[in-house]
Amino acid sequence: MISEIDIQDWQQLPECKLYNVPRKTYIKLPWMADDDANNVIYFDHIDGMYSYCLTLANEIVHISASAQVIPLVKKSVDTE
């Protein structure tokens, strides 16, 4: 489940295929607005050709395993 997320606390990694992203990672789709935390998706796992993901509103979405995504990682305190 996704709670409130401050997108400024997250760093975007280079785009890659969803099947290369580790399970239980926050992602964004490349065509989503950059600074909107409502566009953050929680990627849980791959299930065949699609994935099991949750939106901020806790809605289930199934993104293609071969879709280009932007993985997000929590910024460390040292990088600020």
C-alpha positions as CSV (number, residue, x, y, z in Angstrom):
1,M,0.0,0.0,0.0
2,I,1.2,3.5,-0.9
3,S,0.9,6.2,1.7
4,E,1.7,9.9,1.2
5,I,4.9,10.3,-0.8
6,D,6.9,13.4,-1.3
7,I,8.3,13.0,-4.8
8,Q,11.2,15.4,-3.9
9,D,12.6,12.6,-1.6
10,W,13.0,10.2,-4.5
11,Q,15.6,10.0,-7.2
12,Q,14.7,8.9,-10.7
13,L,17.0,6.2,-12.2
14,P,17.4,5.8,-16.0
15,E,14.5,4.3,-18.0
16,C,14.5,0.5,-18.3
17,K,12.1,-2.3,-19.1
18,L,9.8,-3.2,-16.2
19,Y,11.0,-6.8,-16.1
20,N,14.5,-5.4,-15.2
21,V,13.2,-3.5,-12.1
22,P,13.4,-5.2,-8.7
23,R,10.2,-6.3,-7.1
24,K,8.5,-3.9,-4.6
25,T,9.9,-0.8,-6.3
26,Y,8.2,2.6,-6.9
27,I,8.1,3.5,-10.5
28,K,6.8,6.2,-12.9
29,L,5.9,5.9,-16.5
30,P,7.9,8.1,-18.9
31,W,4.9,10.1,-20.1
32,M,3.7,11.0,-16.6
33,A,4.2,14.5,-15.2
34,D,7.6,14.8,-13.4
35,D,6.7,16.5,-10.2
36,D,3.3,14.9,-9.4
37,A,3.4,12.4,-6.6
38,N,0.0,11.1,-7.7
39,N,1.7,9.5,-10.7
40,V,3.9,7.2,-8.6
41,I,3.1,3.6,-9.0
42,Y,4.1,0.8,-6.6
43,F,5.4,-2.2,-8.7
44,D,4.9,-5.4,-6.7
45,H,5.7,-8.2,-9.1
46,I,5.6,-9.6,-12.7
47,D,2.7,-11.9,-13.3
48,G,3.2,-13.5,-16.8
49,M,3.2,-10.8,-19.5
50,Y,1.9,-8.1,-17.1
51,S,2.7,-6.8,-13.6
52,Y,0.8,-6.3,-10.4
53,C,1.0,-2.7,-9.4
54,L,-0.9,-0.3,-7.1
55,T,-1.6,3.4,-7.6
56,L,-1.6,6.0,-4.9
57,A,-5.3,5.5,-4.6
58,N,-4.7,1.8,-4.0
59,E,-6.1,0.8,-7.4
60,I,-4.7,-2.2,-9.1
61,V,-3.0,-1.6,-12.4
62,H,-1.4,-4.1,-14.8
63,I,1.5,-2.7,-16.8
64,S,3.1,-4.7,-19.5
65,A,6.3,-6.4,-18.3
66,S,8.1,-5.0,-21.4
67,A,7.0,-1.4,-20.8
68,Q,9.6,1.4,-20.4
69,V,9.5,2.7,-16.8
70,I,11.5,5.0,-14.6
71,P,12.5,3.3,-11.3
72,L,12.5,5.5,-8.2
73,V,14.9,5.1,-5.2
74,K,14.8,7.0,-1.9
75,K,17.4,9.7,-1.8
76,S,20.0,9.3,0.9
77,V,20.5,12.1,3.5
78,D,24.1,12.4,2.2
79,T,23.1,13.5,-1.3
80,E,21.4,16.7,-0.1
